């Protein structure tokens, strides 16, 4: 949704300043800057994935790892924390954090999850359209050999081998580096693929229900209240994830009346 000031930012300000955005200015409607109270739905094209591709989200969480961390914390209630017994740190500094001792406990999840943002630039907000940014680009492979690289290759493709282990991915988008075969689909599937998976296994709905309960009651749920939250999540899914329906179910419950 855009109003006058936002439409002006997307159409005029951002392009003038050279900012990359995941939406083409040509898709933004013409609006008067003073129309701050009129909101228009914007079709941002195939790259649009709600909050997960919004310039504010991409700018606030600038790396694929940061985006995945925020998603796991806020949307499926699964923060990355060390085990109770601590983490064993090895002596082998494996450049692949999915395999390095002391890192793999979290990064075996963070790396494949972050790959869902593989087509959104890091430290920016542009969408890397497959037409202009193929998975593998021969030009960027050649520049990896010659050292004569364009900014495009330097910024978005693997063109160096500082440890020697990066060689198999030379010429590929950076998101492909150290990706296991079963995780490659995450890159072009985008955030939508991850959300569909977590809708399917129930984690997205349970986390939303839990967050809503905490927000409305002002406290964390107790152990004997978790089954009620599971029931709320099931009802939320059956209502096609209607958030107003979820809030109504909470505030009309006996539990809410007792707490409030």
MARKE-718159 format. One record per residue (C-alpha): residue number from 1; x, y, z. Coordinates in nm, 4 decimals, decimal comma. Each point is the difference from the previous one (the first is absolute). Example, Ala and Ser with C-alpha at 12.3 -4.5 7.8 and 13.67 -1.06 7.14 Angstrom:
residues 2
+------+----------+----------+----------+
| resi |        X |        Y |        Z |
+------+----------+----------+----------+
|    1 |   1,2300 |  -0,4500 |   0,7800 |
|    2 |   0,1370 |   0,3440 |  -0,0660 |
+------+----------+----------+----------+
end
This chain:
residues 260
+------+----------+----------+----------+
| resi |        X |        Y |        Z |
+------+----------+----------+----------+
|    1 |   0,0000 |   0,0000 |   0,0000 |
|    2 |   0,1319 |   0,3447 |  -0,0905 |
|    3 |  -0,1181 |   0,3524 |   0,0711 |
|    4 |   0,1176 |   0,3260 |  -0,1574 |
|    5 |   0,3335 |   0,0359 |   0,1849 |
|    6 |   0,0878 |  -0,3683 |  -0,0528 |
|    7 |  -0,0911 |   0,0119 |  -0,3694 |
|    8 |   0,2245 |   0,3064 |  -0,0376 |
|    9 |   0,2822 |  -0,1832 |   0,1785 |
|   10 |  -0,0240 |  -0,3070 |  -0,2244 |
|   11 |  -0,0471 |   0,1940 |  -0,3238 |
|   12 |   0,2324 |   0,2983 |   0,0539 |
|   13 |   0,2148 |   0,0092 |   0,3139 |
|   14 |   0,1433 |  -0,3530 |   0,0018 |
|   15 |   0,0906 |  -0,0079 |  -0,3735 |
|   16 |   0,1549 |   0,3482 |   0,0259 |
|   17 |   0,2190 |  -0,1120 |   0,2921 |
|   18 |   0,0921 |  -0,3224 |  -0,1788 |
|   19 |  -0,1645 |  -0,2266 |   0,2567 |
|   20 |  -0,0847 |  -0,3540 |  -0,1021 |
|   21 |  -0,3584 |  -0,1031 |   0,0700 |
|   22 |  -0,1871 |  -0,3287 |  -0,0519 |
|   23 |  -0,2726 |   0,1846 |  -0,1924 |
|   24 |   0,0224 |   0,1743 |  -0,3367 |
|   25 |  -0,0921 |   0,3732 |   0,0121 |
|   26 |  -0,2113 |  -0,0632 |  -0,3108 |
|   27 |  -0,2378 |  -0,2115 |   0,2122 |
|   28 |  -0,0634 |   0,2793 |   0,2513 |
|   29 |  -0,3186 |   0,2047 |  -0,0616 |
|   30 |   0,0152 |   0,3723 |  -0,0571 |
|   31 |  -0,1181 |   0,1751 |   0,3153 |
|   32 |   0,0251 |   0,3473 |   0,1426 |
|   33 |   0,2588 |   0,0276 |   0,2753 |
|   34 |  -0,2629 |   0,1548 |   0,2296 |
|   35 |  -0,2247 |  -0,3092 |  -0,0208 |
|   36 |   0,1273 |  -0,1420 |   0,3273 |
|   37 |  -0,3404 |  -0,1365 |   0,1033 |
|   38 |  -0,0819 |  -0,1785 |  -0,3264 |
|   39 |   0,1439 |  -0,3496 |  -0,0278 |
|   40 |   0,0223 |  -0,1946 |  -0,3246 |
|   41 |   0,0807 |  -0,3693 |  -0,0389 |
|   42 |   0,3203 |  -0,0445 |  -0,1981 |
|   43 |   0,0656 |  -0,3033 |  -0,2187 |
|   44 |   0,3736 |  -0,0284 |   0,0571 |
|   45 |   0,0435 |  -0,2816 |  -0,2516 |
|   46 |   0,1272 |  -0,3568 |   0,0446 |
|   47 |   0,2728 |   0,1062 |   0,2438 |
|   48 |  -0,2523 |   0,1193 |   0,2597 |
|   49 |  -0,0092 |  -0,2220 |   0,3067 |
|   50 |  -0,1724 |   0,2210 |   0,2552 |
|   51 |   0,2089 |   0,1222 |   0,2900 |
|   52 |   0,2852 |  -0,2364 |  -0,0914 |
|   53 |   0,0791 |   0,1944 |  -0,3180 |
|   54 |  -0,0937 |   0,3448 |   0,1303 |
|   55 |   0,2818 |   0,2582 |  -0,0218 |
|   56 |  -0,0304 |   0,0693 |   0,3724 |
|   57 |   0,0477 |  -0,3689 |   0,0902 |
|   58 |   0,2831 |  -0,0486 |  -0,2492 |
|   59 |   0,1684 |   0,3215 |   0,1165 |
|   60 |  -0,0399 |  -0,0762 |   0,3696 |
|   61 |   0,1290 |  -0,3574 |  -0,0369 |
|   62 |   0,2718 |   0,0367 |  -0,2596 |
|   63 |   0,1355 |  -0,3530 |  -0,0398 |
|   64 |  -0,1627 |  -0,3319 |  -0,0823 |
|   65 |   0,0986 |  -0,1285 |   0,3440 |
|   66 |  -0,1551 |   0,2987 |   0,1770 |
|   67 |  -0,3222 |  -0,0382 |  -0,2000 |
|   68 |  -0,0245 |  -0,3695 |   0,0846 |
|   69 |   0,0730 |   0,0684 |   0,3675 |
|   70 |  -0,2746 |   0,2612 |   0,0188 |
|   71 |  -0,2463 |  -0,2291 |  -0,1758 |
|   72 |   0,0691 |  -0,2907 |   0,2365 |
|   73 |  -0,0316 |   0,2240 |   0,3061 |
|   74 |  -0,3086 |   0,1985 |  -0,0964 |
|   75 |  -0,2029 |  -0,2333 |  -0,2187 |
|   76 |   0,0591 |  -0,3554 |   0,1201 |
|   77 |   0,1156 |   0,0714 |   0,3596 |
|   78 |   0,3211 |  -0,1966 |  -0,0405 |
|   79 |   0,2914 |   0,2187 |   0,1143 |
|   80 |   0,3540 |  -0,1201 |  -0,0549 |
|   81 |   0,1429 |  -0,0856 |   0,3407 |
|   82 |   0,2899 |  -0,2213 |   0,1092 |
|   83 |  -0,0801 |  -0,3380 |   0,1582 |
|   84 |  -0,0062 |  -0,0222 |   0,3790 |
|   85 |   0,3316 |  -0,1837 |  -0,0015 |
|   86 |   0,1728 |   0,2685 |  -0,2033 |
|   87 |   0,1706 |  -0,0210 |  -0,3385 |
|   88 |   0,3222 |  -0,1819 |  -0,0803 |
|   89 |   0,2429 |   0,2089 |  -0,2031 |
|   90 |   0,2347 |  -0,1945 |  -0,2250 |
|   91 |   0,3442 |   0,0856 |  -0,1331 |
|   92 |  -0,0928 |  -0,0334 |  -0,3673 |
|   93 |  -0,1246 |   0,3377 |  -0,1360 |
|   94 |  -0,2199 |  -0,1502 |  -0,2742 |
|   95 |  -0,1226 |   0,2911 |  -0,2200 |
|   96 |  -0,3366 |  -0,1738 |  -0,0347 |
|   97 |  -0,1761 |   0,1000 |   0,3227 |
|   98 |  -0,2480 |  -0,2850 |  -0,0480 |
|   99 |   0,2886 |  -0,2368 |   0,0772 |
|  100 |   0,2298 |   0,1979 |   0,2312 |
|  101 |   0,0093 |  -0,1154 |   0,3621 |
|  102 |  -0,1520 |   0,2627 |   0,2270 |
|  103 |  -0,1981 |   0,1546 |  -0,2867 |
|  104 |  -0,1910 |  -0,2840 |  -0,1618 |
|  105 |  -0,2435 |  -0,0334 |   0,2932 |
|  106 |  -0,1791 |   0,3149 |  -0,1278 |
|  107 |   0,1362 |   0,0465 |  -0,3508 |
|  108 |  -0,1210 |  -0,3372 |  -0,1249 |
|  109 |  -0,3421 |   0,1699 |   0,0219 |
|  110 |   0,0929 |   0,3648 |  -0,0627 |
|  111 |   0,1861 |  -0,0576 |  -0,3268 |
|  112 |  -0,2739 |  -0,1901 |  -0,1888 |
|  113 |  -0,2641 |   0,2327 |   0,1482 |
|  114 |   0,1924 |   0,3093 |  -0,1081 |
|  115 |   0,0187 |  -0,1416 |  -0,3531 |
|  116 |  -0,3682 |   0,0888 |  -0,0376 |
|  117 |   0,1184 |   0,3606 |  -0,0316 |
|  118 |   0,2589 |  -0,0995 |  -0,2586 |
|  119 |  -0,1639 |   0,2162 |  -0,2662 |
|  120 |  -0,0090 |   0,3118 |   0,2167 |
|  121 |   0,3284 |   0,1878 |   0,0195 |
|  122 |   0,1822 |   0,0256 |   0,3293 |
|  123 |   0,0634 |   0,3502 |   0,1365 |
|  124 |  -0,2691 |   0,1192 |  -0,2400 |
|  125 |  -0,3598 |  -0,0621 |  -0,0986 |
|  126 |   0,0123 |  -0,0881 |  -0,3686 |
|  127 |  -0,1521 |  -0,3166 |  -0,1449 |
|  128 |   0,2434 |  -0,2024 |  -0,2113 |
|  129 |  -0,2278 |  -0,0891 |  -0,2875 |
|  130 |   0,0995 |  -0,3315 |  -0,1657 |
|  131 |  -0,0073 |   0,1714 |  -0,3393 |
|  132 |   0,2842 |   0,2310 |   0,0985 |
|  133 |   0,1564 |  -0,2147 |   0,2700 |
|  134 |   0,0000 |  -0,3677 |  -0,1032 |
|  135 |   0,1008 |  -0,2617 |   0,2541 |
|  136 |   0,3279 |  -0,0464 |  -0,1889 |
|  137 |   0,1559 |   0,2725 |  -0,2144 |
|  138 |   0,2920 |  -0,0917 |  -0,2339 |
|  139 |   0,1100 |   0,3639 |   0,0015 |
|  140 |   0,0570 |  -0,0140 |   0,3760 |
|  141 |   0,1852 |  -0,3306 |  -0,0331 |
|  142 |   0,2333 |   0,1562 |  -0,2580 |
|  143 |   0,0604 |   0,3000 |   0,2205 |
|  144 |   0,0852 |  -0,2318 |   0,2883 |
|  145 |   0,2861 |  -0,1293 |  -0,2151 |
|  146 |   0,1117 |   0,3301 |  -0,1542 |
|  147 |  -0,0633 |   0,2232 |   0,2999 |
|  148 |  -0,1737 |   0,2556 |  -0,2244 |
|  149 |  -0,3431 |   0,0018 |   0,1643 |
|  150 |  -0,2931 |   0,2329 |  -0,0354 |
|  151 |  -0,1613 |   0,1411 |   0,3129 |
|  152 |  -0,2976 |  -0,2249 |  -0,0736 |
|  153 |   0,2151 |  -0,3143 |   0,0246 |
|  154 |   0,1983 |   0,1253 |   0,2966 |
|  155 |  -0,3133 |   0,0862 |   0,1937 |
|  156 |  -0,2277 |  -0,2967 |  -0,0688 |
|  157 |   0,2114 |  -0,2954 |  -0,1239 |
|  158 |   0,2723 |  -0,2256 |   0,1368 |
|  159 |   0,3159 |   0,1184 |  -0,1756 |
|  160 |   0,2772 |  -0,0703 |   0,2527 |
|  161 |   0,1318 |  -0,3063 |   0,1828 |
|  162 |   0,1667 |   0,1276 |   0,3190 |
|  163 |   0,0070 |  -0,3495 |   0,1548 |
|  164 |  -0,0025 |  -0,2092 |  -0,3181 |
|  165 |  -0,3226 |  -0,1731 |   0,1042 |
|  166 |  -0,2125 |   0,2529 |  -0,1909 |
|  167 |   0,1198 |  -0,1162 |  -0,3438 |
|  168 |  -0,3036 |  -0,2212 |  -0,0852 |
|  169 |  -0,2268 |   0,3054 |   0,0315 |
|  170 |   0,1987 |   0,2490 |  -0,2072 |
|  171 |  -0,2365 |   0,1855 |  -0,2321 |
|  172 |  -0,3073 |  -0,0794 |   0,2123 |
|  173 |  -0,2098 |   0,2458 |   0,1986 |
|  174 |   0,1406 |   0,0433 |   0,3506 |
|  175 |  -0,3037 |  -0,1728 |   0,1490 |
|  176 |   0,1156 |  -0,3272 |  -0,1605 |
|  177 |   0,3299 |  -0,0074 |   0,1908 |
|  178 |   0,0182 |  -0,3203 |   0,2106 |
|  179 |  -0,3662 |  -0,0765 |  -0,0729 |
|  180 |  -0,0852 |  -0,3676 |   0,0289 |
|  181 |  -0,1999 |  -0,1516 |  -0,2843 |
|  182 |  -0,3201 |  -0,0259 |   0,2034 |
|  183 |   0,0157 |   0,3722 |   0,0838 |
|  184 |   0,0627 |   0,1409 |  -0,3490 |
|  185 |  -0,3764 |   0,0273 |  -0,0636 |
|  186 |  -0,0250 |   0,2477 |   0,2881 |
|  187 |   0,1778 |   0,2687 |  -0,2022 |
|  188 |  -0,2521 |   0,0291 |  -0,2814 |
|  189 |  -0,2917 |  -0,1081 |   0,2209 |
|  190 |   0,0538 |   0,3111 |   0,2105 |
|  191 |  -0,1573 |   0,0855 |   0,3362 |
|  192 |  -0,3379 |  -0,1244 |  -0,1246 |
|  193 |   0,1313 |  -0,3570 |  -0,0162 |
|  194 |   0,1164 |   0,0154 |   0,3617 |
|  195 |  -0,3303 |   0,1437 |   0,1201 |
|  196 |  -0,1963 |  -0,2721 |  -0,1826 |
|  197 |   0,2100 |  -0,2657 |   0,1728 |
|  198 |  -0,0604 |   0,1493 |   0,3431 |
|  199 |  -0,3704 |   0,0435 |  -0,0667 |
|  200 |  -0,0100 |  -0,3668 |  -0,0930 |
|  201 |   0,1776 |  -0,1240 |   0,3140 |
|  202 |  -0,1985 |   0,2349 |   0,2258 |
|  203 |   0,2905 |   0,2017 |   0,1385 |
|  204 |  -0,1099 |   0,3281 |  -0,1577 |
|  205 |  -0,3538 |  -0,0261 |   0,1391 |
|  206 |   0,1104 |  -0,1056 |   0,3496 |
|  207 |   0,2489 |   0,2845 |   0,0255 |
|  208 |  -0,2570 |   0,2560 |  -0,1168 |
|  209 |  -0,2521 |  -0,1268 |   0,2550 |
|  210 |   0,2596 |   0,0067 |   0,2781 |
|  211 |   0,1153 |   0,3533 |  -0,0897 |
|  212 |  -0,3590 |   0,1232 |  -0,0072 |
|  213 |  -0,0692 |  -0,1505 |   0,3440 |
|  214 |   0,3134 |   0,1637 |   0,1455 |
|  215 |  -0,0898 |   0,3345 |  -0,1568 |
|  216 |  -0,3600 |  -0,0028 |   0,1270 |
|  217 |   0,0622 |  -0,1424 |   0,3485 |
|  218 |   0,3302 |   0,1688 |   0,0761 |
|  219 |   0,1775 |  -0,3169 |   0,1134 |
|  220 |   0,1540 |  -0,3224 |  -0,1263 |
|  221 |  -0,2325 |  -0,3037 |  -0,0060 |
|  222 |   0,0402 |  -0,2654 |   0,2690 |
|  223 |   0,0603 |  -0,3651 |  -0,0750 |
|  224 |  -0,3621 |  -0,0988 |   0,0625 |
|  225 |  -0,1148 |   0,2657 |  -0,2503 |
|  226 |   0,1994 |  -0,1288 |  -0,2945 |
|  227 |  -0,2696 |  -0,2459 |  -0,1062 |
|  228 |  -0,2455 |   0,2908 |  -0,0233 |
|  229 |   0,2459 |   0,1868 |  -0,2225 |
|  230 |   0,0279 |  -0,3078 |  -0,2227 |
|  231 |  -0,3784 |  -0,0003 |  -0,0295 |
|  232 |   0,0050 |   0,3699 |  -0,0881 |
|  233 |   0,2595 |  -0,0688 |  -0,2701 |
|  234 |  -0,2146 |  -0,2766 |  -0,1505 |
|  235 |  -0,3046 |   0,2280 |  -0,0029 |
|  236 |   0,2142 |   0,2798 |  -0,1499 |
|  237 |   0,1081 |  -0,2274 |  -0,2872 |
|  238 |  -0,3541 |  -0,1202 |  -0,0619 |
|  239 |  -0,1072 |   0,3662 |  -0,0248 |
|  240 |   0,2520 |   0,0449 |  -0,2841 |
|  241 |   0,2394 |   0,1878 |   0,2289 |
|  242 |  -0,2427 |   0,2852 |   0,0680 |
|  243 |   0,1798 |   0,1988 |   0,2706 |
|  244 |  -0,3169 |   0,1805 |   0,1107 |
|  245 |  -0,1603 |  -0,3409 |   0,0520 |
|  246 |   0,2948 |  -0,1021 |   0,2214 |
|  247 |  -0,0208 |   0,3163 |   0,2117 |
|  248 |  -0,3750 |  -0,0414 |   0,0400 |
|  249 |   0,0471 |  -0,3597 |   0,1144 |
|  250 |   0,2509 |   0,1112 |   0,2656 |
|  251 |  -0,1898 |   0,2982 |   0,1437 |
|  252 |  -0,3283 |  -0,1928 |   0,0226 |
|  253 |   0,1573 |  -0,2977 |   0,1783 |
|  254 |  -0,0406 |  -0,0853 |   0,3687 |
|  255 |   0,3793 |   0,0037 |   0,0274 |
|  256 |   0,0202 |   0,3642 |  -0,1105 |
|  257 |  -0,2745 |   0,1063 |   0,2410 |
|  258 |   0,1825 |  -0,1653 |   0,2898 |
|  259 |   0,3342 |   0,1598 |  -0,0858 |
|  260 |  -0,1267 |   0,3484 |  -0,0784 |
+------+----------+----------+----------+
end
